Amino acid sequence: MEKIILYLLLILPILPIIRYDDFFLISSLISFSLIIQYLIDLTDNESKVGKVLYLLKSNGFDFIFRFSFLMVYLVTHKNNTFLLLLFFYLLNEVSIIGIRFISRIKEKVFDKGFFKTQKETQLFIEKLSVDTKSVFSFHTEFLGLPLIVYFFYYSNHYGNIFLIVYSLWLLFIFINICNYILKTTNYLQNEGSKTFIRQQVKQYSPQLILYGSGMKGSSYQMNQWLCFFEQLPFKTLIMLRESDYLKGLNNTNLPILYSRKVEDTDLGIVKSVKAIFYPANGQKNAQLLRYFNLSHVFINHGESDKAVNISKFLKAYDLLFLAGPMAYDRFSNVGIKINNDAIKYVGRPQLEDKLNIVKSDGSPIGKILYAPTWEGFNDSVNYCSISENLFEGILGLVEDNFEVIFKPHPYTGNRIKDLKNILSKFKALSDKSSNFKFYEDIDIHELMNESDLLISDVSSVLNDYLFTEKPIILTNINQTDSFSSIEFPSSKACYILKKDMSLLSLVQKIEENDIMIQKRVDVKHYSLGVHEISMKDSFISAINELL
């Protein structure tokens, strides 16, 4: 739709060449300013051109552009028609500015909220997601002024009718803006007030806080813990810091406190709270570490050999709930000293309810799961295996009648844009072949249960899959023939896809004779721990010690 509008706008500026009069002149000038706006919307803000266009828009370029040409019209046409035209033009611009203003402040206004039910959460998300520009801005900018000019010049009779209709349209927009402001004011005075939220949190009396913060797409880090915390015999409050994180959260019966500002986190810290749990090591975690009287517990969102799991920042937490001895040894291997009293081995308790253990019995491999990680924030932590070579390897499996399930990491392509091109190839393959399925919004543990073999890279997907005891192929993006068993201890449980090796041949070899069965069991215990009681009970026992 945007492209069609853009093509129409591109035609209008050349109309004065065909017929030079005021209507076509002003229409073409307005169209030119609108073209600038659409180019801004379609251009990547990170590019040089995008930054220039965004700067022009943020400084009111489109408004100045249209207004300056009206001034030119004033100089050349000093009559009453212009005064009426200017009046309606200013009404038009006021409505646009009002709509843009609301678009910018909506998240700043709705910066906190307490929700006992998922329905309340969804209603709040709808408030955050209101597309205040919608059709109003398009009609007033694209149709409004050119049509006024047209009716003034070509139809005195119909022009009056149109002015009445257009005035009512602007009045409708004005009423909507006022209604939005009234709703906002009412919200801030009632359920959005700090006093109200504080009272609600006190009434609930949470013992634990499950804290979430991160960029768009990072909600999966908390989603994998939601069901587990719902089952715990402790009152838990979810605290979130970004609206995108809130929008991406799965349905839950746990109450949610949305605190965009750092000072609003105080609303969740009541006397009943004893500990805060962190599924990720985000930058805003430090803003809660100031509560020195509480226990700060890092639970991570996956056990893996990634370098981020040996960050010195982890020493800031009072306790580290680790999956197993492998996680602790990572610190020792690089000389980071962690107090033994700060370590609790709890496994990956959510896996017990989600994954099935499958003992190898020589059955043929039917379904294969390819679940790569993303490219990381820089090249030193890029473990992503997505490449043209891997695509060709997967294509070979599909053509040999293996059913392949593909589940990329939600961050894939955020830093290296070329990866999105390869993702588009995978999507195209899913349209062409019934043997290839492309999934984005689905619990990966469901896919783990469906599959008979995993193809992955260095990520927590590999270590979670160890729980099932099914075969794993580890892709090697560094193009070497081996992994360091010290840096990547989980690799000892995997078949390594070496340089220039055929993926199809390796899968067929595993199908004929799976020689890594016992290795997978050994590494599973090293990674996820050996527990005399269930992982869930180990987790609960560790919390009881805190309380």
N, C-alpha and C positions, 0 to 999 in steps of 0.2 A: 504493500500500500504506500509506504514511504517513497519508493522509487517512482511510482506512478505520479504522485503529487509533485515530486521533484522534476520530472520530465515536463509536466504541465507548467510549472513555474519557469522552467528554462525557455519555454516558448514565448511567454508573455513579454520579456524585455525586448524582443525583436519586433513586436507589433507596431511601435511608433514608426518604424521604417516603412511599413505597409500603409499605415494611416496615421498621420500625425495630428492628434488632438489631445485635449487635457485628460480625457478618460484613459486613453491608452498610455499616455506618458506617466501619469501617477500610478496606474496599475502596474506598469513595468518596473517602476522604481520600488514600489512596495514588494513586488515579487522578488526583486533582487535581494532585499533585506531578508525575506523569508528563506531564500536559497541559502544565505549565510547561516541562518539558524538551523536548517536541516543538515547542512554540511557539518556544523558543530556537533549535532546529535549523532551523525553517522561516523564521525572521525574519532579515532583512538586518542583519548586525552593525553596519553603518554608520548605520542609522536610530537615532533617540532611543530608541524602544521596544526595539530590538534590543540597544542598549548596556546598558540597564537589566536586561534578561533575562539577558544574558551575564554581567553583574556578579553577579547573584544566583546563577547556576550556578557561576561560578568561585569563589565564596565558600562553596560547599557548601550552598546553600539547600535543594536537594531532600533532602539527607541530614538536615539539621536539621529540616525540615518533618515527615518521616516519624518521626524519632526523638522529636520533641516529642509527637506524638499517641500514641506507645507509652507515653510517660510518663503521659499522661492516662489511658490504659488501666490502667496500674499503680496509679494512685490509686483508680480505681473498681473494679478487680478484683484483689484481693490473693490470688492462688492460684498453685499449681504450674504451671497451664497457661500463665500469663503468663511464668514463668521459662523454660520450654522455647521459647515463642514468641520471647522476647527473645534467647535463645541463637542460634536459627536466623536471626533477623533480623540479628544482628551478623555472623554468618558471611556472610550475603547481602551486607551492606554492605562487608565486607572484600574480598570477591571483586570487587565493583564498583569500589571504590577502586583495587584492584590493576590491574584492566583499564584504568581511566582513566589511572593512573600510567604504564603501559607505553605507552599511546597518545601521551602527552605527551613521553616521553623517547626514543622510538624514533629520531627524527632526531638527537637530541643524542648518542645512543650511537653510531649509525652515521654518524659525521661525517667519515670518511675511508676511502679504499679505492683500490687500484690494480688495474686490470683489463686483462689482455692480450687477451682475446677478448670478442666481443659476448655470448657465453653467460654469462661471468662478470659482465658488466655487468647482464644481465637478472636473474640470481640476486640480485644486490645490490639492484636496484630492487624485487624482490619482498619483500625484507626491509624496505625502507623503506615498502612499500605494504601491509604486513600490517594488516588491519582487525581489531584486537585486541578491539574491543567485540563486533562481529558478533552472532551469535545468543545468545551467553552472557549478555550484559548484558540483552537483551530478555527472555529467559526468567526470569532471576533477579529482575529488577525488576517485570515486568508480571505474571508468573504465580506467582512464589515465595510472597510473603507472603500475598496473599489466599487462595491455596489451602491454605496451612498453617492459617490461621484457620478456613477452611471445614471442614477435616477434624477439627480439634479440637472444633468445636461440633456437627457433625452426624454424625460417624461415628468412634467410638472404634476400631473394628476396622480400617477402611481407613485411618484416620489414621496408625496405626503403620507400615503398609506404605508410605504416601506419605513419611513422615519418613525411612525407610531409603533410598528412591529419591532423595529430594531431597538427602540427605546425600552419596550417591554422586555426584550431579550437581555439588554444590559441591566435592567432592574432585577431580572431573575438571577443573573450572576451576582449582583450586589447582595441580594437576599441570601444566597448560598454562602457568600463570604461571611456575612454577619452571623448566619446560623452556625458556621464552623467556629467562629470566635466565641459565640455564646456557649457552645458545647465544650470548648476548650476551657473556658473560664469555670463552667460548672464542674468539669472533671477535676480541675486543680483545687477547687474549693471543697470537694467531697472526697471521692475515692482516690483521687490523686494527691491528696494533701498528706504531708509527712505525719501529721497527728493520727490520721485515719489508718495509714499503713502501719505505723508503729503499734497501734492498738491491735490490729489484726495479727501481726507477727507474735505479739505477746500472748494473745489468746491461743494461738496454735502451739506455742512453747516448743520450738524445735530443739533437738539435741545435737543434730549434725547439720552442716551446710555442705551441699554439693555445688562446687563453684565452677562456672563456665565462662570463658572469655576467649575470643579469637576472631580471625577474619572470616569473611563469608565462606561458607562451606565447611567450617570446622565443628559444626554441631555434632557430627558423627562421633567425636571424641567423648562426649557425654552420653550420647544415645546408647552406646554399648553398655553403659552402667545403669541406665534408668530402671530397667526391669529388676535388676538385682537389688538396688536400693529400695525399691518398692516392697520387696519381700523382707527387708530387715526389720527387726523388732524395735527400731529406734525412729523417733520422729525426725524426718529429714526435710529440710527446706532447700530448694534449688535457687541459687542466686546467679543471675545472668547480667552481662554488661553491655551487650550489643543487640540491636534489634534484629540483625541478620541471624545471629545465633539463636535468638528466640524463635524466629520464623522457621528455622530448620530443625527445631526440637521435635522429637517424636511425641505422640500422645502419652500423657502420664497422669497418674492420680496424685502425684506429689505437688504441693503448692509451690508457686514460682514467685520470686521477688525479682523484678526487673529494675536494675539500678544502673543507669547510664553514667551518672556522675559519681566520682569517687566519694563525695560526701554522703551520697544516698546509700552507700553500702552500710553505713551506720544503722540504718533502719532494720537490718536483719540481725544485727549483733545484740541479742537480748541475753538476759542472765541465764536462761536455760541452755544456751549454746555452749558446747564443750569442745568441738573440733570442726575444722574445715577441711574438706577433701578436694584435692585438685587432680582432675584426670589429664591435665596437660600442663606444660611448663611455660605458660604464656607470660607476656610482659606485665600484664595488669595483675598478676598474682602478687607481685610485690606490694601492691596497694592494700592488700589484706594482711600481709605479714606484720603490719604495725600493731595488730591485736595480739600483744605478747602474752596475754593471759589465756589464750586459746591454744589448742594443739593443732599444728598445721601438718597435714598428712598428704604426701604425694602418692597417688595410686596409679598414675600413668594410664594411657589408653591403648597400651599394647606392649608386649615384651619382644624386643628385637635386638639385633646387633648394630643398629644404627648409632652413629657417633653422638647423637643428641641424648642418648641414654647414659652417657658418662660425663654429663655437664657438671661443672663445679657448683653451679647454681643450685643443684639438688641438695647441697649441704645446708641450704637456708631453711629447709623443712625440719620439723621436729622428728618426724618419722617417715620412713620410706617403706611402703607396703610393696615388697618385691615378689615377683612370681616364684623365683627359685634361686638356687646358689649361683647360677650362671650370671645373673644380674649383678650380684655382689662381686664376683670375680672380675667383672669388667672394670670396676673401680680399682681393685687391687693391681690389675695388670698395667694400669697407667699411673700408678702411684698416688691415687686419690684415697685418702684415709677416711673411712666412714666408721663412726662409733657403732660397735655391735649392738648397743642398746637401742639404736635408732632404726634397726632393721627388723622387719617382721615378714616372714615368708607366708604368703596367703594364696599363692598360685594365681590362676585366672578363674575366679569363682563363677563368672557368668557362663563359662564354657560348659560346665556340668549340665546345665539345663538346655543348652543350645546345640551341642555337638554329640554325635554318636561315635563310639569307638568301633572300628571295623578291623578285625583280625584278617590278615592276608591269607587267602585260601587258594590262590592261583586263578581266580576268576578273571575273565577278560576285562580289559579297560574299555568302558563305554563312553563315559563323560569325562572331559578334562576341563579343569578350571584354570584360566589364565587371569591372575589378579596381581598386576604390577603396582608398585608404589609410584609416587610422583618424583619430580626432579629436584626437590629440596630448594632451600633459599639460596644456595650457591653450589658451585661445582664440587666442592670438597665433600658435600653430603648428598651428591646425586647418585642414587642407587637405582634409578628408573631404567627398566630394560626395554621400554617401548622403542622400537626402531624399525627401519625398513626390513632388516634381516629377520627380526622376530615376526613381523607381519607375514613374510614369505614362509617362515617356518610354520606358523599357525595355519596359513592357507594350505600348506602341504598336508597337515593333519585333517583338515576339513575335506579336502579332495580325496583322502584315503578313507572317508566315511567315519572318522572319529567325530563325536559331537563335542564341540568346544563352547564353553561359557566364558565370556569376557566381562570382567568387572574392573574398570579403571579406578584409580584413586580420584576423589573429587577435586583435588588441587591440580591434576594433570594439565600441563600447558599454561599454568599461571606465570611461570618464569621463562620457559623455552617455548615460544609460540609455535615452532615447527611441529611439536608433538601433537598439536591440535589437528594438523593436516593428516597425521598418521591415524589419529582417532577417527577422523572422517572416513578413512579407508576401511577401518573396522566396522563403522556404522553401515557403510555401503555393502560390505560383505554380509552383514546380518540381513539386509534386504534381499540379497541374491540367493543365499544358501540357507536351507532349513537346518543344516548341521551347525550353524554358528548363531549364538545368541549374545546380544549386547545388552548388558544391564547397568543402570546407573543408580536408581533409587530402589534398592532392595538390600535387605540384611545379608551381608556376605556369608554369615554362618549358615544360612539356608542353602546357599550355593555350595558351601563346603560339604554339607551332608549329601547333596545331590551328586557330587563328583566322585570319581574314582582315583584321580591323580591331580596334583597341583603343579602348575608352572608359575613360579614367582621369582622375586628378587629379594634383596635384603630388606625385610619389613616384618611387622608383627603378624601379618597374614601367615607367613611361614611358620612362626612359632605357635600360633593358634592351631594351625593345621596339624602340628605334631600331636595334638591331643587325640586326633582321629586315628593315628598310626598308619595312615595311608601314604603311598609313595609321593615324593616331592622332587621336582626338578628345579634346581637353582640356576638362573641365568646369570651370566658373568659379563657385565657391561665393560669391564676393564680389558677384555680380550686376552686374558691370561688363562693358563690351563689349570689353575688351582686357587683356592682361597686360603688365607692364613687362618689356621685353626685357633689362634689366639685372638685375632681381631674379629673373626667371624666363626665362633664356636658352633653355631647352629648349622653351619655348612656340612658338618660331619654326618648329619642325618640325611643329606641330600645327594641326588645324582647331579653332577655338574655338567651343564651344557658348555662344552669347551669350544674354543675358536674353530670355525669351519666344520663343526660337527652337525650332522643332520638331526633336527629335532624329531622328525618322524622315525628315524632309525633308533634313536634313544628310547622313545616311547615303546617301540616294538620290542626292544631288548628287555625293558623292564617288564613288559607283559609276558615275555617268555620265561624270565627268571629274575624275581625280585630278591636281590641279595642284601638289601639294606634293612630288612625287617627288624632285627635286634638292635641295630644302630639307632633306628628311629625311636625305639622304646627307651634306650639309654639316654639319648639326648633330650627326649621328652621329660624324663625325670630330672635331668640336670637343669632344664629350662623352666619347667613349671613346678618342680618340686615333687617330693613324695610325702603324702599327708596321711597320718594315722586316722584322722577324721576327714570329713568332706572339706573342700576348699571354702565353701560357704561358712561352715562352722569355724574354720580357722580364721576367717575374716571377722566373724562375730566375736570370737574370743579375743582377738586383737583390739576390737573396739571396746569391749567390756573393760579391758585393762586401762583404757583411756578414761572411761567414765567413772 
